[in-house]
Amino acid sequence: MRVGGLREALVADPEARERLGGGSVTLGGTLVLVAPVEDLSLARRFTASLGADWNEARVRYGDREFVS
């Protein structure tokens, strides 16, 4: 995945843009999404819309932390 592809997908999907907590693409092309647990189904749908295989995804749970 490329960074521009993530940006374009978020522009095209207002729900994902508003509800997902953030995202980025690593230099190696790995997509990283940050989402509240209650939006896991949205993250799954959005990931699939990008052509990624959800079965290959790794889901990690953690606490929200504000860093200034």
Sequence and secondary structure as in RCSB ss.txt:
>XXXX:A:sequence
MRVGGLREALVADPEARERLGGGSVTLGGTLVLVAPVEDLSLARRFTASLGADWNEARVRYGDREFVS
>XXXX:A:secstr
  HHHHHHHHHH HHHHHHS EEEE TT  EEEE  GGGHHHHHHHHHHTT  GGG            
